[in-house]
Amino acid sequence: MHNCFKVLDSNSIKRVDCGIHYLSPIPYEEYKDMNSVEVANLVQTRIQTKMNELEERA
């Protein structure tokens, strides 16, 4: 979710651009030998990479 908080933070009816981005699924083979902390780090890295891409476009 990107910029979705702005909808609730503003007290007006003006348009706010926000979005939801679905990342590619993580195949089982990629995480089968990971523990939960490693999987969480993998997911966090993927989300941060996407957020960085969005910031570069803006």
RANOR-V528314 format. One record per residue. N is the residue number from 0. RES is the residue in three letters. PSI is psi in whole degrees, 0 to 359 (NA if undefined). Layout:
n=N res=RES psi=PSI
n=N res=RES psi=PSI
//
This chain:
n=0 res=MET psi=134
n=1 res=HIS psi=121
n=2 res=ASN psi=18
n=3 res=CYS psi=335
n=4 res=PHE psi=334
n=5 res=LYS psi=332
n=6 res=VAL psi=319
n=7 res=LEU psi=335
n=8 res=ASP psi=333
n=9 res=SER psi=144
n=10 res=ASN psi=55
n=11 res=SER psi=176
n=12 res=ILE psi=12
n=13 res=LYS psi=153
n=14 res=ARG psi=138
n=15 res=VAL psi=128
n=16 res=ASP psi=120
n=17 res=CYS psi=166
n=18 res=GLY psi=162
n=19 res=ILE psi=129
n=20 res=HIS psi=124
n=21 res=TYR psi=120
n=22 res=LEU psi=162
n=23 res=SER psi=147
n=24 res=PRO psi=153
n=25 res=ILE psi=117
n=26 res=PRO psi=149
n=27 res=TYR psi=321
n=28 res=GLU psi=333
n=29 res=GLU psi=330
n=30 res=TYR psi=3
n=31 res=LYS psi=331
n=32 res=ASP psi=11
n=33 res=MET psi=151
n=34 res=ASN psi=178
n=35 res=SER psi=326
n=36 res=VAL psi=319
n=37 res=GLU psi=320
n=38 res=VAL psi=317
n=39 res=ALA psi=319
n=40 res=ASN psi=322
n=41 res=LEU psi=313
n=42 res=VAL psi=316
n=43 res=GLN psi=319
n=44 res=THR psi=317
n=45 res=ARG psi=318
n=46 res=ILE psi=315
n=47 res=GLN psi=322
n=48 res=THR psi=316
n=49 res=LYS psi=319
n=50 res=MET psi=320
n=51 res=ASN psi=320
n=52 res=GLU psi=317
n=53 res=LEU psi=322
n=54 res=GLU psi=325
n=55 res=GLU psi=327
n=56 res=ARG psi=330
n=57 res=ALA psi=NA
//
